[in-house]
Amino acid sequence: MSPLRLFTLTALAVIAFAANAVLCRLAFTRTGIDPASFTAIRLASGTLALWLVIRRRAVKLRAGGSWPSALALFAFAVAHTFGYVTVPAGAGTLLFCGAVQASMIFAALWAGERLGMRASGGLALALGGLVILVLPGLSAPPLGGSALMLAAGVAWGVYSLLGRGTADPAAATAGNFLRATWLALVLGVASLPWARLDGAGVAYAMFTGIVFTGLGYAIWYAALPALSATRAATVQLSVPVIAALGAVALLHEPITLRLIVASAAVLGGSAMVILGKQSVADRAQ
């Protein structure tokens, strides 16, 4: 893959991840759609987009994935969507990405991996940043919504770990999306007494699912084989920054001192962990 193509795919994927947060928050501030319906429509639309991608390769939609991965994906989608009902896009994305990094680091530690001094310090700094963000105060995001965003990050971390070594990531993702869509439809039916649908809300959900969820993940998986693990993790650190800028532009969210300090701690700490792990790998070679 040429450097220009790799850069383009990576940039589009990162923008898609950030746009997911901004559009979710837009849907709940500017339309009347309920989160359960939004989740079901988003996953179904993402499944359709992925099916159109893999259909050109003559791969059956049910060919990949597993129920454990689908359950993790469903948990991510529900927590991510319900969290953005109350949590600002910038803070929510930071909580989500911090939880993803932390969950995958702790999984590596559980598997026997050891962190050096730099990586250990970075982990402590990143966790401290998350604590700073949710400490009680006027500018703190709601505690319930914050807990949901952290849960979404853990669920995505689990989903990513379950998908390691998948022979065909696009087909596996499509299969997982299909299974998760059935679960989301069950949730939608169970939530019918509280369902609120309007044209704008449905449009937001479909656009988020097709463009920034289904196609966004397909683009990311197209770029992923050409990225080292360190580069893949590093570029994802830009997602909260892009989401915060989008939230300022489209949602008029304020950039508070708390958010700046927490962002610096989480992103800086995560970068220290990534670079620390890379230096350990280099010394081992």
C-alpha positions as CSV (number, residue, x, y, z in Angstrom):
1,M,0.0,0.0,0.0
2,S,1.4,3.4,-0.9
3,P,2.1,5.9,1.9
4,L,-0.5,8.3,0.5
5,R,-3.2,5.7,0.4
6,L,-2.4,4.5,3.9
7,F,-2.5,8.1,5.2
8,T,-5.8,8.8,3.5
9,L,-7.4,5.6,4.8
10,T,-6.1,6.1,8.4
11,A,-7.2,9.8,8.4
12,L,-10.7,8.9,7.2
13,A,-11.1,6.1,9.8
14,V,-10.0,8.4,12.7
15,I,-12.4,11.1,11.5
16,A,-15.2,8.5,11.4
17,F,-14.5,7.4,14.9
18,A,-14.6,11.0,16.2
19,A,-17.8,11.8,14.1
20,N,-19.5,8.8,15.8
21,A,-19.4,10.7,19.1
22,V,-20.4,14.1,17.7
23,L,-23.4,12.7,15.8
24,C,-24.6,10.6,18.7
25,R,-24.6,13.7,20.9
26,L,-26.2,15.8,18.1
27,A,-29.0,13.3,17.8
28,F,-29.9,13.6,21.5
29,T,-29.7,17.3,21.7
30,R,-31.5,18.2,18.4
31,T,-34.0,15.4,17.9
32,G,-36.4,13.4,20.0
33,I,-35.2,9.9,19.2
34,D,-34.8,7.5,22.2
35,P,-31.4,5.8,22.7
36,A,-32.7,2.2,22.3
37,S,-34.2,3.0,18.9
38,F,-31.0,4.9,17.9
39,T,-28.9,1.8,18.8
40,A,-31.0,-0.6,16.8
41,I,-31.1,1.6,13.7
42,R,-27.4,2.4,14.0
43,L,-26.4,-1.2,14.2
44,A,-28.8,-2.3,11.4
45,S,-27.5,0.4,9.2
46,G,-23.9,-0.5,9.9
47,T,-24.6,-4.1,9.1
48,L,-26.1,-3.1,5.8
49,A,-23.0,-1.0,4.9
50,L,-20.6,-3.8,5.8
51,W,-22.7,-6.3,3.9
52,L,-22.4,-4.1,0.8
53,V,-18.6,-3.9,1.3
54,I,-18.1,-7.7,1.6
55,R,-20.8,-8.6,-0.9
56,R,-18.4,-7.5,-3.7
57,R,-15.9,-10.2,-2.5
58,A,-18.5,-12.9,-2.5
59,V,-18.3,-13.5,1.3
60,K,-21.4,-14.6,3.1
61,L,-22.5,-12.2,5.8
62,R,-22.7,-15.1,8.4
63,A,-19.2,-16.3,7.5
64,G,-17.4,-14.6,10.3
65,G,-17.6,-13.4,13.9
66,S,-18.9,-15.1,17.0
67,W,-21.5,-14.6,19.7
68,P,-19.0,-13.6,22.4
69,S,-17.7,-10.9,20.1
70,A,-21.3,-9.8,19.1
71,L,-22.2,-9.5,22.8
72,A,-19.2,-7.3,23.4
73,L,-20.1,-5.2,20.4
74,F,-23.7,-4.9,21.5
75,A,-22.6,-3.9,25.0
76,F,-20.4,-1.2,23.5
77,A,-23.2,0.1,21.2
78,V,-25.7,0.3,24.1
79,A,-23.4,1.9,26.6
80,H,-21.9,4.3,24.0
81,T,-25.3,5.4,22.8
82,F,-27.0,5.7,26.2
83,G,-24.0,7.5,27.6
84,Y,-24.2,10.3,25.1
85,V,-27.7,11.1,26.2
86,T,-26.1,13.1,29.1
87,V,-22.3,13.3,28.5
88,P,-20.8,15.9,26.3
89,A,-19.1,14.6,23.1
90,G,-15.6,15.8,24.1
91,A,-15.6,14.4,27.6
92,G,-17.4,11.2,26.5
93,T,-14.8,10.4,23.8
94,L,-12.0,11.0,26.3
95,L,-13.6,8.6,28.8
96,F,-14.2,6.0,26.1
97,C,-10.8,6.1,24.6
98,G,-9.1,6.1,28.0
99,A,-11.1,3.0,29.1
100,V,-10.2,1.2,25.8
101,Q,-6.5,1.8,26.3
102,A,-6.7,0.9,30.0
103,S,-8.7,-2.3,29.5
104,M,-6.3,-3.6,26.8
105,I,-3.3,-2.7,28.9
106,F,-4.7,-4.6,31.9
107,A,-5.5,-7.5,29.7
108,A,-1.8,-7.6,28.6
109,L,-0.7,-7.5,32.2
110,W,-3.1,-10.3,33.1
111,A,-1.5,-12.3,30.3
112,G,1.9,-11.9,31.8
113,E,3.3,-8.9,30.0
114,R,5.4,-6.5,32.0
115,L,5.6,-2.8,31.7
116,G,8.8,-0.7,32.0
117,M,9.1,2.4,34.1
118,R,8.0,4.7,31.4
119,A,4.9,2.6,30.5
120,S,4.0,2.1,34.2
121,G,4.2,5.9,34.8
122,G,2.1,6.5,31.7
123,L,-0.6,4.1,32.9
124,A,-0.8,5.8,36.3
125,L,-1.0,9.2,34.6
126,A,-3.7,8.1,32.2
127,L,-5.8,6.6,35.0
128,G,-5.3,9.8,37.0
129,G,-6.6,11.8,34.1
130,L,-9.8,9.8,34.0
131,V,-10.2,10.3,37.8
132,I,-9.7,14.1,37.3
133,L,-12.4,14.2,34.6
134,V,-15.1,12.5,36.7
135,L,-14.3,14.1,40.1
136,P,-17.4,16.0,41.4
137,G,-17.6,19.6,40.3
138,L,-19.5,22.1,38.2
139,S,-17.7,21.0,35.0
140,A,-17.7,17.3,35.6
141,P,-19.8,15.2,33.2
142,P,-22.8,13.3,34.8
143,L,-21.6,10.3,36.9
144,G,-24.1,7.9,35.4
145,G,-23.3,8.8,31.8
146,S,-19.6,8.7,32.6
147,A,-19.9,5.2,33.9
148,L,-21.6,4.2,30.7
149,M,-18.8,5.7,28.6
150,L,-16.2,3.8,30.7
151,A,-18.3,0.6,30.2
152,A,-18.4,1.2,26.5
153,G,-14.6,1.6,26.4
154,V,-14.1,-1.7,28.3
155,A,-16.6,-3.5,26.0
156,W,-14.8,-2.2,22.9
157,G,-11.5,-3.3,24.4
158,V,-12.9,-6.8,25.0
159,Y,-14.3,-6.8,21.4
160,S,-10.9,-5.8,20.1
161,L,-9.1,-8.5,22.1
162,L,-11.5,-11.2,21.0
163,G,-10.9,-10.2,17.3
164,R,-7.2,-10.5,17.4
165,G,-5.8,-12.8,14.8
166,T,-9.0,-12.9,12.8
167,A,-8.2,-14.1,9.3
168,D,-10.8,-11.8,7.6
169,P,-11.6,-8.9,9.9
170,A,-14.2,-7.3,7.5
171,A,-16.2,-10.5,7.3
172,A,-15.9,-11.1,11.0
173,T,-17.1,-7.6,11.8
174,A,-20.0,-8.0,9.4
175,G,-21.0,-11.2,11.2
176,N,-20.7,-9.6,14.6
177,F,-22.7,-6.6,13.5
178,L,-25.5,-8.9,12.2
179,R,-25.7,-10.8,15.5
180,A,-25.5,-7.6,17.5
181,T,-28.3,-6.1,15.4
182,W,-30.7,-8.9,16.4
183,L,-29.9,-8.2,20.1
184,A,-30.5,-4.5,19.5
185,L,-33.9,-5.2,17.8
186,V,-34.9,-7.2,20.9
187,L,-33.9,-4.2,23.0
188,G,-35.9,-1.9,20.7
189,V,-39.0,-4.1,21.0
190,A,-38.7,-4.3,24.8
191,S,-38.4,-0.5,24.9
192,L,-41.4,0.2,22.7
193,P,-43.4,1.8,25.5
194,W,-40.7,4.5,25.7
195,A,-39.9,4.7,22.0
196,R,-39.6,8.1,20.4
197,L,-39.0,8.3,16.7
198,D,-38.8,11.3,14.4
199,G,-37.5,11.8,10.9
200,A,-34.4,13.7,11.9
201,G,-33.5,11.2,14.7
202,V,-33.8,8.2,12.3
203,A,-31.7,10.0,9.7
204,Y,-29.0,10.7,12.3
205,A,-29.0,7.1,13.4
206,M,-28.9,5.7,9.8
207,F,-26.1,8.2,8.7
208,T,-24.1,7.3,11.8
209,G,-24.5,3.6,11.2
210,I,-23.8,3.6,7.5
211,V,-21.1,6.2,7.1
212,F,-19.3,6.5,10.4
213,T,-19.8,3.0,11.9
214,G,-20.0,0.4,9.1
215,L,-17.9,2.1,6.4
216,G,-15.7,3.7,9.0
217,Y,-14.7,0.3,10.5
218,A,-14.3,-1.2,7.0
219,I,-11.9,1.6,6.1
220,W,-10.0,1.1,9.4
221,Y,-9.6,-2.6,8.8
222,A,-8.4,-1.9,5.3
223,A,-5.6,0.3,6.7
224,L,-4.8,-1.8,9.8
225,P,-2.7,-4.5,8.1
226,A,-0.2,-1.8,7.0
227,L,0.1,-0.2,10.4
228,S,2.2,-1.6,13.2
229,A,0.4,-2.1,16.6
230,T,2.2,1.0,18.0
231,R,1.2,3.2,15.1
232,A,-2.4,1.9,15.2
233,A,-2.7,2.7,18.9
234,T,-0.9,6.1,18.5
235,V,-3.2,7.4,15.7
236,Q,-6.2,6.5,17.8
237,L,-5.1,9.0,20.4
238,S,-6.1,11.8,18.1
239,V,-9.8,10.7,18.2
240,P,-10.7,12.6,21.4
241,V,-9.0,15.7,20.1
242,I,-10.9,15.6,16.8
243,A,-14.2,14.9,18.6
244,A,-13.6,17.8,21.0
245,L,-13.0,20.2,18.1
246,G,-16.1,18.9,16.4
247,A,-18.2,19.3,19.5
248,V,-17.0,22.9,19.9
249,A,-17.9,23.7,16.3
250,L,-21.2,21.9,16.0
251,L,-22.5,21.6,19.6
252,H,-20.9,24.7,21.0
253,E,-19.4,22.7,23.9
254,P,-17.0,24.7,26.1
255,I,-13.4,23.6,26.5
256,T,-12.9,23.6,30.2
257,L,-9.7,23.6,32.2
258,R,-10.7,20.2,33.7
259,L,-11.1,18.8,30.2
260,I,-7.7,20.2,29.0
261,V,-5.9,18.8,32.1
262,A,-7.6,15.4,31.9
263,S,-7.0,15.2,28.1
264,A,-3.3,16.0,28.6
265,A,-3.0,13.3,31.3
266,V,-4.9,10.6,29.4
267,L,-3.4,11.1,26.0
268,G,0.1,11.8,27.3
269,G,-0.1,8.8,29.6
270,S,-1.4,6.5,26.8
271,A,1.4,7.7,24.5
272,M,4.0,6.9,27.3
273,V,2.6,3.4,27.6
274,I,2.6,2.8,23.8
275,L,6.2,4.2,23.4
276,G,7.3,2.4,26.5
277,K,6.0,-1.0,25.2
278,Q,7.7,-0.3,21.9
279,S,11.1,0.4,23.5
280,V,10.9,-2.8,25.5
281,A,10.1,-4.7,22.3
282,D,13.0,-3.1,20.5
283,R,15.4,-4.1,23.3
284,A,14.2,-7.7,23.1
285,Q,15.0,-8.0,19.4
